[in-house]
Amino acid sequence: MDAILEAIARASGRPAELAEARGLGGGCIGDARRLSLRDGRTFFVKQQPGAPPDQLQREAEGLRALRAADVLRVPEVVAVAREFIVLEHIETSSRRPPGFSRAFGAALAELHASTSAARFGFAHDNYLGATPQPNGELDDWVEFFGRRRIGYQLGLARERG
């Protein structure tokens, strides 16, 4: 926990003194926690001991790209290291305001339409959980989805029996 608090302090330029670390549900390859600091700030932290060296860095780059599109509410990346990522904590709720699903769907469509790229893919490969996920660009979305998503996962399933 000391390394995480030091990373928060470096990134924010303010001391980071832990008040509470509360475990959160979800995830199967890491540990998710909500950190509350004594000064009232809160953060979402995902720890993944033994993660591939670039896994959380790739996740951070993807989140930054989504946030830069400025279409959906995406948490800010505060700090990233080999075995943890610290994000802005966004409170969630099981209650959705009227029209939420429609507005979210429209925003998601806008996000996908906001790219200026004529090709499909991403600047680098990343991960689906702990599984490497290729993102090499292709000209056609159906081909990209078939080869880089479904086809790749089916190939891994075949290899692993």
N, CA, C and O of each residue as an XYZ file, in Angstrom:
644
protein
N       0.832     -1.202      0.000
C       0.000      0.000      0.000
C       0.873      1.261      0.000
O       0.467      2.299     -0.523
N       2.065      1.169      0.583
C       2.953      2.339      0.635
C       3.291      2.852     -0.758
O       3.293      4.060     -0.994
N       3.581      1.930     -1.691
C       3.928      2.348     -3.055
C       2.761      3.066     -3.716
O       2.964      4.027     -4.457
N       1.550      2.612     -3.457
C       0.358      3.241     -4.043
C       0.188      4.646     -3.480
O      -0.051      5.589     -4.233
N       0.309      4.793     -2.175
C       0.166      6.117     -1.550
C       1.263      7.067     -2.028
O       1.013      8.256     -2.231
N       2.472      6.546     -2.206
C       3.571      7.378     -2.718
C       3.279      7.824     -4.150
O       3.561      8.965     -4.516
N       2.719      6.929     -4.954
C       2.388      7.281     -6.339
C       1.304      8.364     -6.383
O       1.376      9.283     -7.199
N       0.313      8.255     -5.513
C      -0.740      9.270     -5.440
C      -0.144     10.608     -5.009
O      -0.480     11.648     -5.576
N       0.727     10.588     -4.022
C       1.366     11.820     -3.533
C       2.196     12.474     -4.646
O       2.138     13.689     -4.834
N       2.963     11.668     -5.376
C       3.773     12.204     -6.481
C       2.892     12.818     -7.564
O       3.161     13.912     -8.060
N       1.839     12.094     -7.919
C       0.967     12.563     -9.007
C       0.201     13.817     -8.630
O      -0.030     14.682     -9.475
N      -0.193     13.925     -7.371
C      -1.029     15.054     -6.954
C      -0.238     16.202     -6.336
O      -0.744     17.317     -6.211
N       0.998     15.924     -5.952
C       1.793     16.951     -5.284
C       1.320     17.231     -3.866
O       1.649     18.265     -3.283
N       0.545     16.301     -3.316
C       0.011     16.446     -1.952
C       0.234     15.149     -1.191
O       0.223     14.074     -1.790
N       0.434     15.230      0.108
C       0.584     14.000      0.893
C      -0.649     13.113      0.750
O      -1.766     13.605      0.589
N      -0.431     11.804      0.812
C      -1.521     10.841      0.694
C      -1.504      9.949      1.935
O      -0.735      8.991      2.016
N      -2.357     10.277      2.890
C      -2.446      9.501      4.122
C      -3.734      8.691      4.109
O      -4.829      9.242      3.996
N      -3.591      7.396      4.225
C      -4.728      6.489      4.127
C      -5.648      6.593      5.340
O      -5.195      6.577      6.485
N      -6.945      6.701      5.065
C      -7.952      6.634      6.115
C      -8.618      5.259      6.081
O      -8.847      4.651      7.126
N      -8.929      4.768      4.871
C      -9.606      3.475      4.746
C      -9.336      2.885      3.367
O      -9.278      3.609      2.373
N      -9.173      1.570      3.315
C      -9.083      0.826      2.062
C     -10.188     -0.212      2.098
O     -10.133     -1.163      2.878
N     -11.197     -0.027      1.248
C     -12.355     -0.922      1.246
C     -12.357     -1.748     -0.034
O     -12.301     -1.204     -1.137
N     -12.421     -3.072      0.127
C     -12.469     -3.962     -1.018
C     -13.749     -3.775     -1.807
O     -14.809     -3.515     -1.238
N     -13.646     -3.909     -3.123
C     -14.794     -3.805     -4.019
C     -14.957     -5.132     -4.748
O     -13.981     -5.853     -4.957
N     -16.163     -5.447     -5.127
C     -16.427     -6.684     -5.846
C     -16.023     -6.579     -7.296
O     -15.697     -5.504     -7.800
N     -16.053     -7.724     -7.954
C     -15.758     -7.764     -9.374
C     -14.312     -8.091     -9.645
O     -13.463     -8.020     -8.757
N     -14.048     -8.445    -10.862
C     -12.687     -8.756    -11.271
C     -12.287    -10.164    -10.858
O     -12.665    -10.643     -9.789
N     -11.526    -10.814    -11.709
C     -11.081    -12.166    -11.392
C      -9.574    -12.291    -11.457
O      -9.032    -13.337    -11.103
N      -8.882    -11.252    -11.899
C      -7.431    -11.356    -12.022
C      -6.707    -10.338    -11.151
O      -5.479    -10.252    -11.183
N      -7.458     -9.569    -10.376
C      -6.844     -8.547     -9.550
C      -7.680     -8.247     -8.327
O      -8.725     -8.855     -8.093
N      -7.201     -7.309     -7.565
C      -7.867     -6.876     -6.346
C      -8.270     -5.417     -6.531
O      -7.425     -4.573     -6.829
N      -9.547     -5.119     -6.355
C     -10.052     -3.751     -6.530
C     -10.407     -3.169     -5.174
O     -11.041     -3.830     -4.352
N      -9.995     -1.921     -4.943
C     -10.259     -1.249     -3.678
C     -10.609      0.218     -3.896
O     -10.168      0.852     -4.855
N     -11.402      0.726     -2.989
C     -11.678      2.164     -2.915
C     -10.825      2.682     -1.780
O     -10.996      2.275     -0.631
N      -9.901      3.586     -2.098
C      -9.053      4.191     -1.072
C      -9.626      5.533     -0.677
O      -9.911      6.374     -1.530
N      -9.794      5.729      0.606
C     -10.200      7.026      1.141
C      -9.008      7.592      1.884
O      -8.410      6.922      2.726
N      -8.669      8.828      1.566
C      -7.553      9.484      2.237
C      -8.072     10.381      3.354
O      -9.246     10.748      3.379
N      -7.197     10.719      4.256
C      -7.590     11.550      5.415
C      -8.093     12.927      4.998
O      -8.880     13.543      5.716
N      -7.643     13.415      3.835
C      -8.082     14.748      3.389
C      -9.393     14.685      2.588
O      -9.838     15.700      2.054
N     -10.012     13.494      2.503
C     -11.306     13.367      1.837
C     -11.251     12.884      0.401
O     -12.292     12.536     -0.157
N     -10.094     12.849     -0.214
C      -9.995     12.358     -1.586
C     -10.227     10.848     -1.615
O      -9.899     10.134     -0.667
N     -10.796     10.381     -2.718
C     -11.002      8.947     -2.894
C     -10.447      8.513     -4.249
O     -10.437      9.281     -5.211
N      -9.990      7.275     -4.300
C      -9.408      6.717     -5.511
C      -9.853      5.277     -5.671
O     -10.161      4.592     -4.695
N      -9.881      4.829     -6.919
C     -10.109      3.428     -7.233
C      -8.733      2.845     -7.545
O      -7.990      3.401     -8.354
N      -8.394      1.729     -6.907
C      -7.103      1.093     -7.135
C      -7.314     -0.361     -7.527
O      -8.046     -1.099     -6.868
N      -6.665     -0.754     -8.604
C      -6.647     -2.159     -8.997
C      -5.215     -2.641     -8.868
O      -4.293     -2.056     -9.437
N      -5.040     -3.719     -8.111
C      -3.723     -4.325     -7.949
C      -3.724     -5.669     -8.652
O      -4.679     -6.439     -8.544
N      -2.647     -5.946     -9.372
C      -2.501     -7.209    -10.073
C      -1.080     -7.723     -9.906
O      -0.252     -7.558    -10.802
N      -0.789     -8.344     -8.771
C       0.543     -8.932     -8.605
C       0.812     -9.956     -9.698
O      -0.048    -10.773    -10.023
N       1.989     -9.904    -10.250
C       2.351    -10.849    -11.298
C       1.795    -10.516    -12.672
O       1.879    -11.333    -13.589
N       1.230     -9.328    -12.824
C       0.700     -8.919    -14.134
C       1.840     -8.845    -15.152
O       2.976     -8.550    -14.781
N       1.550     -9.111    -16.431
C       2.583     -8.896    -17.447
C       3.107     -7.463    -17.332
O       2.356     -6.563    -16.955
N       4.382     -7.242    -17.651
C       5.007     -5.932    -17.423
C       4.262     -4.740    -17.991
O       4.307     -3.657    -17.408
N       3.574     -4.910    -19.119
C       2.911     -3.777    -19.767
C       1.395     -3.765    -19.612
O       0.744     -2.863    -20.140
N       0.816     -4.719    -18.917
C      -0.641     -4.861    -18.897
C      -1.360     -3.625    -18.368
O      -2.261     -3.111    -19.030
N      -0.986     -3.145    -17.207
C      -1.699     -2.005    -16.633
C      -1.345     -0.703    -17.341
O      -2.159      0.219    -17.387
N      -0.138     -0.621    -17.893
C       0.221      0.554    -18.700
C      -0.668      0.618    -19.937
O      -1.121      1.695    -20.324
N      -0.915     -0.528    -20.553
C      -1.796     -0.567    -21.728
C      -3.224     -0.186    -21.341
O      -3.905      0.522    -22.082
N      -3.670     -0.658    -20.180
C      -5.010     -0.278    -19.715
C      -5.092      1.233    -19.519
O      -6.079      1.861    -19.900
N      -4.051      1.811    -18.924
C      -4.025      3.255    -18.702
C      -4.086      4.015    -20.032
O      -4.804      5.007    -20.150
N      -3.330      3.546    -21.033
C      -3.336      4.213    -22.339
C      -4.716      4.149    -22.983
O      -5.169      5.122    -23.587
N      -5.381      3.009    -22.855
C      -6.732      2.883    -23.402
C      -7.708      3.807    -22.706
O      -8.537      4.440    -23.360
N      -7.624      3.895    -21.379
C      -8.506      4.798    -20.632
C      -8.241      6.255    -21.003
O      -9.176      7.044    -21.134
N      -6.984      6.605    -21.170
C      -6.659      7.982    -21.566
C      -7.227      8.307    -22.942
O      -7.721      9.413    -23.165
N      -7.159      7.349    -23.868
C      -7.713      7.575    -25.208
C      -9.231      7.746    -25.143
O      -9.783      8.620    -25.811
N      -9.904      6.923    -24.349
C     -11.354      7.060    -24.204
C     -11.711      8.396    -23.559
O     -12.664      9.057    -23.972
N     -10.946      8.786    -22.550
C     -11.209     10.054    -21.861
C     -10.987     11.249    -22.794
O     -11.726     12.232    -22.743
N      -9.967     11.154    -23.642
C      -9.649     12.251    -24.559
C     -10.774     12.498    -25.566
O     -10.939     13.616    -26.053
N     -11.540     11.465    -25.874
C     -12.660     11.634    -26.806
C     -13.734     12.536    -26.203
O     -14.528     13.123    -26.938
N     -13.769     12.652    -24.882
C     -14.678     13.547    -24.167
C     -16.142     13.335    -24.548
O     -16.890     14.288    -24.762
N     -16.534     12.054    -24.627
C     -17.907     11.717    -24.971
C     -18.596     11.056    -23.787
O     -19.733     11.393    -23.456
N     -17.906     10.111    -23.147
C     -18.424      9.411    -21.975
C     -17.598      9.788    -20.750
O     -16.457     10.232    -20.872
N     -18.174      9.611    -19.593
C     -17.460      9.867    -18.332
C     -16.493      8.716    -18.092
O     -16.917      7.606    -17.772
N     -15.207      8.970    -18.241
C     -14.158      7.969    -18.067
C     -13.253      8.462    -16.943
O     -12.864      9.630    -16.941
N     -12.910      7.602    -15.993
C     -12.085      8.062    -14.876
C     -10.683      8.473    -15.326
O     -10.104      7.887    -16.241
N     -10.169      9.476    -14.669
C      -8.811      9.944    -14.934
C      -7.807      8.947    -14.375
O      -7.986      8.432    -13.271
N      -6.757      8.676    -15.130
C      -5.656      7.847    -14.645
C      -4.773      8.729    -13.771
O      -4.232      9.730    -14.239
N      -4.631      8.358    -12.508
C      -3.826      9.135    -11.560
C      -2.389      8.631    -11.559
O      -1.451      9.427    -11.591
N      -2.212      7.314    -11.522
C      -0.874      6.724    -11.483
C      -0.966      5.288    -11.982
O      -1.997      4.628    -11.851
N       0.142      4.822    -12.557
C       0.184      3.434    -13.008
C       1.591      2.892    -12.772
O       2.583      3.588    -12.987
N       1.659      1.663    -12.334
C       2.917      0.953    -12.123
C       2.710     -0.470    -12.615
O       1.613     -0.820    -13.051
N       3.727     -1.277    -12.551
C       3.606     -2.643    -13.076
C       2.468     -3.421    -12.421
O       1.756     -4.150    -13.112
N       2.278     -3.289    -11.122
C       1.308     -4.133    -10.413
C       0.082     -3.390     -9.890
O      -0.747     -3.982     -9.199
N      -0.044     -2.098    -10.210
C      -1.259     -1.381     -9.796
C      -1.550     -0.213    -10.724
O      -0.669      0.326    -11.392
N      -2.832      0.154    -10.735
C      -3.279      1.351    -11.442
C      -4.194      2.101    -10.476
O      -5.035      1.498     -9.808
N      -4.024      3.409    -10.410
C      -4.833      4.274     -9.545
C      -5.663      5.172    -10.450
O      -5.139      5.865    -11.323
N      -6.974      5.141    -10.218
C      -7.889      5.949    -11.016
C      -8.693      6.865    -10.120
O      -8.843      6.625     -8.922
N      -9.202      7.909    -10.721
C     -10.200      8.739    -10.063
C     -11.351      7.810     -9.670
O     -11.762      6.957    -10.456
N     -11.860      7.979     -8.470
C     -12.998      7.160     -8.043
C     -14.290      7.838     -8.467
O     -14.499      9.020     -8.195
N     -15.149      7.089     -9.131
C     -16.449      7.596     -9.539
C     -17.501      6.786     -8.800
O     -17.570      5.566     -8.945
N     -18.304      7.456     -8.022
C     -19.363      6.764     -7.280
C     -20.351      6.152     -8.265
O     -20.682      6.746     -9.291
N     -20.804      4.976     -7.936
C     -21.805      4.313     -8.770
C     -23.107      4.196     -8.001
O     -23.155      4.391     -6.786
N     -24.135      3.881     -8.720
C     -25.443      3.715     -8.106
C     -26.228      2.690     -8.901
O     -26.077      2.584    -10.118
N     -27.059      1.943     -8.210
C     -27.918      1.000     -8.933
C     -29.135      1.715     -9.513
O     -29.831      1.160    -10.364
N     -29.394      2.924     -9.066
C     -30.517      3.708     -9.602
C     -30.064      4.476    -10.831
O     -29.054      5.180    -10.798
N     -30.798      4.341    -11.886
C     -30.496      5.047    -13.127
C     -31.604      6.056    -13.393
O     -32.786      5.733    -13.276
N     -31.224      7.269    -13.749
C     -32.264      8.259    -14.057
C     -33.032      7.850    -15.316
O     -32.520      7.088    -16.136
N     -34.248      8.353    -15.467
C     -35.017      8.046    -16.678
C     -34.210      8.418    -17.923
O     -33.586      9.478    -17.978
N     -34.233      7.550    -18.898
C     -33.527      7.819    -20.150
C     -32.042      7.485    -20.125
O     -31.339      7.716    -21.109
N     -31.558      6.942    -19.011
C     -30.116      6.669    -18.889
C     -29.622      5.746    -19.999
O     -28.637      6.049    -20.672
N     -30.305      4.623    -20.188
C     -29.839      3.632    -21.167
C     -29.795      4.215    -22.574
O     -28.848      3.972    -23.322
N     -30.813      4.979    -22.932
C     -30.848      5.596    -24.256
C     -29.696      6.602    -24.405
O     -29.016      6.615    -25.431
N     -29.478      7.438    -23.391
C     -28.405      8.432    -23.442
C     -27.032      7.749    -23.486
O     -26.136      8.188    -24.207
N     -26.879      6.677    -22.712
C     -25.602      5.961    -22.718
C     -25.345      5.343    -24.092
O     -24.237      5.435    -24.622
N     -26.363      4.721    -24.659
C     -26.223      4.127    -25.985
C     -25.854      5.170    -27.036
O     -25.009      4.923    -27.896
N     -26.489      6.331    -26.961
C     -26.184      7.406    -27.913
C     -24.747      7.894    -27.736
O     -24.049      8.154    -28.716
N     -24.311      8.018    -26.482
C     -22.935      8.451    -26.216
C     -21.934      7.408    -26.699
O     -20.885      7.760    -27.239
N     -22.243      6.148    -26.514
C     -21.360      5.084    -26.976
C     -21.249      5.107    -28.500
O     -20.160      4.940    -29.050
N     -22.370      5.311    -29.176
C     -22.353      5.427    -30.636
C     -21.524      6.644    -31.053
O     -20.758      6.569    -32.015
N     -21.670      7.760    -30.340
C     -20.893      8.963    -30.651
C     -19.401      8.713    -30.455
O     -18.579      9.169    -31.251
N     -19.055      7.987    -29.393
C     -17.652      7.649    -29.139
C     -17.075      6.883    -30.326
O     -15.981      7.193    -30.798
N     -17.809      5.889    -30.804
C     -17.309      5.089    -31.915
C     -17.262      5.886    -33.218
O     -16.454      5.584    -34.096
N     -18.104      6.882    -33.349
C     -18.104      7.710    -34.555
C     -17.087      8.849    -34.451
O     -16.788      9.493    -35.457
N     -16.552      9.109    -33.262
C     -15.691     10.276    -33.051
C     -14.283     10.103    -33.570
O     -13.559     11.089    -33.708
N     -13.875      8.899    -33.860
C     -12.514      8.691    -34.338
C     -12.370      9.196    -35.767
O     -13.294      9.096    -36.575
N     -11.215      9.731    -36.058
C     -10.961     10.196    -37.423
C     -10.257      9.118    -38.235
O     -10.024      9.290    -39.431
N      -9.922      8.019    -37.592
C      -9.206      6.958    -38.285
C     -10.112      6.270    -39.295
O     -11.294      6.039    -39.043
N      -9.534      5.953    -40.433
C     -10.291      5.246    -41.467
C     -10.156      3.741    -41.292
O     -10.783      2.972    -42.021
N      -9.334      3.314    -40.319
C      -9.091      1.894    -40.095
C      -9.612      1.509    -38.718
O      -9.973      2.367    -37.912
N      -9.645      0.217    -38.465
C     -10.163     -0.307    -37.203
C      -9.040     -0.988    -36.442
O      -8.304     -1.800    -37.003
N      -8.909     -0.656    -35.156
C      -7.858     -1.197    -34.307
C      -7.426     -0.142    -33.313
O      -8.155      0.814    -33.046
N      -6.242     -0.321    -32.769
C      -5.713      0.624    -31.793
C      -4.203      0.709    -31.974
O      -3.613     -0.135    -32.649
N      -3.584      1.703    -31.389
C      -2.162      1.948    -31.584
C      -1.276      0.825    -31.045
O      -0.122      0.698    -31.455
N      -1.793      0.028    -30.150
C      -0.994     -1.057    -29.571
C      -1.910     -2.194    -29.141
O      -3.115     -2.013    -28.967
N      -1.314     -3.365    -28.974
C      -2.056     -4.492    -28.426
C      -2.320     -4.240    -26.956
O      -1.629     -3.439    -26.327
N      -3.312     -4.917    -26.406
C      -3.591     -4.787    -24.977
C      -4.036     -6.149    -24.450
O      -3.580     -7.181    -24.942
N      -4.905     -6.160    -23.472
C      -5.294     -7.412    -22.827
C      -6.807     -7.469    -22.642
O      -7.477     -6.447    -22.499
N      -7.314     -8.681    -22.650
C      -8.692     -8.981    -22.294
C      -8.552     -9.829    -21.034
O      -8.319    -11.035    -21.114
N      -8.694     -9.191    -19.859
C      -8.333     -9.866    -18.622
C      -6.831    -10.069    -18.635
O      -6.078     -9.108    -18.791
N      -6.387    -11.302    -18.472
C      -4.954    -11.600    -18.506
C      -4.510    -12.092    -19.886
O      -3.335    -12.403    -20.080
N      -5.429    -12.164    -20.837
C      -5.141    -12.694    -22.163
C      -4.714    -11.582    -23.107
O      -5.422    -10.584    -23.242
N      -3.560    -11.735    -23.768
C      -3.170    -10.730    -24.759
C      -4.262    -10.578    -25.818
O      -4.912    -11.547    -26.209
N      -4.448     -9.331    -26.272
C      -5.477     -9.041    -27.267
C      -4.837     -8.234    -28.398
O      -4.425     -7.095    -28.178
N      -4.748     -8.798    -29.596
C      -4.136     -8.065    -30.706
C      -5.053     -6.945    -31.204
O      -6.276     -7.089    -31.217
N      -4.454     -5.848    -31.605
C      -5.225     -4.695    -32.069
C      -4.725     -4.135    -33.391
O      -5.071     -3.012    -33.758
N      -3.914     -4.906    -34.112
C      -3.403     -4.413    -35.387
C      -4.534     -3.925    -36.275
O      -5.576     -4.573    -36.377
N      -4.331     -2.794    -36.909
C      -5.395     -2.166    -37.697
C      -5.725     -2.950    -38.958
O      -4.864     -3.547    -39.604
N      -7.011     -2.919    -39.273
C      -7.526     -3.490    -40.520
C      -8.492     -2.483    -41.133
O      -9.010     -1.611    -40.436
N      -8.731     -2.603    -42.435
C      -9.593     -1.646    -43.137
C     -11.083     -1.879    -42.905
O     -11.887     -0.960    -43.061
N     -11.451     -3.090    -42.537
C     -12.858     -3.457    -42.455
C     -13.196     -3.880    -41.028
O     -12.494     -4.710    -40.450
N     -14.274     -3.315    -40.444
C     -14.649     -3.630    -39.062
C     -15.010     -5.097    -38.901
O     -14.616     -5.713    -37.911
N     -15.749     -5.678    -39.843
C     -16.144     -7.084    -39.745
C     -14.901     -7.971    -39.752
O     -14.811     -8.925    -38.979
N     -13.955     -7.660    -40.613
C     -12.705     -8.426    -40.645
C     -11.930     -8.237    -39.336
O     -11.408     -9.201    -38.774
N     -11.859     -6.992    -38.856
C     -11.160     -6.734    -37.590
C     -11.783     -7.543    -36.459
O     -11.075     -8.226    -35.719
N     -13.096     -7.469    -36.323
C     -13.775     -8.176    -35.239
C     -13.594     -9.685    -35.380
O     -13.355    -10.384    -34.396
N     -13.707    -10.172    -36.595
C     -13.552    -11.602    -36.833
C     -12.147    -12.105    -36.567
O     -11.974    -13.155    -35.949
N     -11.141    -11.374    -37.022
C      -9.751    -11.835    -36.862
C      -9.152    -11.468    -35.510
O      -8.491    -12.295    -34.881
N      -9.376    -10.228    -35.053
C      -8.693     -9.746    -33.847
C      -9.451    -10.038    -32.552
O      -8.860    -10.027    -31.472
N     -10.742    -10.296    -32.655
C     -11.526    -10.559    -31.448
C     -11.995    -12.011    -31.410
O     -11.409    -12.831    -30.702
N     -13.026    -12.332    -32.151
C     -13.605    -13.672    -32.104
C     -12.617    -14.730    -32.605
O     -12.393    -15.741    -31.940
N     -12.038    -14.494    -33.762
C     -11.110    -15.472    -34.337
C      -9.900    -15.721    -33.449
O      -9.473    -16.863    -33.280
N      -9.355    -14.666    -32.889
C      -8.188    -14.824    -32.011
C      -8.553    -15.646    -30.773
O      -7.811    -16.550    -30.390
N      -9.684    -15.339    -30.149
C     -10.111    -16.076    -28.953
C     -10.418    -17.540    -29.296
O     -10.077    -18.436    -28.524
N     -11.054    -17.788    -30.436
C     -11.317    -19.167    -30.850
C     -10.015    -19.934    -31.076
O      -9.908    -21.108    -30.722
N      -9.031    -19.266    -31.667
C      -7.721    -19.890    -31.870
C      -7.070    -20.279    -30.550
O      -6.502    -21.363    -30.425
N      -7.158    -19.381    -29.562
C      -6.604    -19.703    -28.251
C      -7.346    -20.879    -27.607
O      -6.735    -21.757    -26.997
N      -8.661    -20.879    -27.755
C      -9.461    -21.969    -27.180
C      -9.079    -23.307    -27.823
O      -8.961    -24.323    -27.138
N      -8.886    -23.295    -29.161
C      -8.455    -24.515    -29.847
C      -7.104    -24.986    -29.334
O      -6.927    -26.166    -29.029
N      -6.140    -24.055    -29.237
C      -4.785    -24.395    -28.756
C      -4.818    -25.004    -27.353
O      -4.048    -25.912    -27.039
N      -5.712    -24.495    -26.528
C      -5.728    -24.900    -25.113
C      -6.719    -26.031    -24.834
O      -6.924    -26.426    -23.687
N      -7.319    -26.535    -25.889
C      -8.213    -27.676    -25.738
C      -9.537    -27.330    -25.133
O     -10.381    -28.208    -24.952
